[in-house]
């Protein structure tokens, strides 16, 4: 069993590039899990069933662990078993139908991918304002930053050559977030057209990245108006909030298989339970399970 754990941790370190602290958390969770399986005389990974996962979670609860800690452990187990299937080391995922503790909070409706694309595409044209707004929308969705974090970005905060943005979040904590090619291209175009016009060539690396029509740092309220404007222009009927693109960023990553801890790092959440509120939107998986197992599905 330990051989599989070591292979998984090596995969997380080498291929996923997870931070040392994140790897340590995975290692601790999986050590508890394998110790528990040993007590159940489970020596072969193929023998692990859903009941073992549920029993493990109950065991953790009886030891006084919080719902947050148990959810974190379950997230690690899900990643581990998905890895085993992908590598051909196991044929079934025993974590698929296991429920997490009910600690979800309500969040505003997230946007579908097509709705986000419609918003971004609504910022079309070659005017300085359209070019700036497209860069804002692309970077907002690409990074999942808070509105205040986006407003506080400096020109030196983003590296367009390697595709990373350096963000200062809550508690003055710094984090590095990857940025995709579309956002890189949009920001590069903005810097070459709109920003150059707004600064009139008078800028330094520490000057604000996104500017108002007066050449000043754009405010949070200004960003909020831009989001609402393009949501209306894209004819989106859902209620839009300042962090709708941030919520959509997290939801879309998780729906496509991103692990919870990596999303937590990108969002800048101190507690993983805050990130877990986004997992409730994965309705397609629940529908598939219902169709597969319900007698009248």
Protein Blocks (a to p, Z undefined) as FASTA:
>chain_A
ZZmmmmmmmmmmmmnopafklmmmmmmmmmmmmmmmmmnopabfklpcfklmmmmmmmmm
mnopafklmmmmmmmmmmmmmmmmmnopafbdfklmpccddfbccddddddfklmmmmmm
mmgcjbfklmmmmmmmmmmmmnopafklmmmpcfklpcfknopacdddehhiacdddddf
klmmmmmmmmmmmmmmmnnopacfkbcfbdcfkopacdfklmmmmmmmmmmmnopabdcd
fklmmmmmmmmmmmnopafklmmmmnopablklmmmmmmmmmmlmmmmmmmmmmkZZ
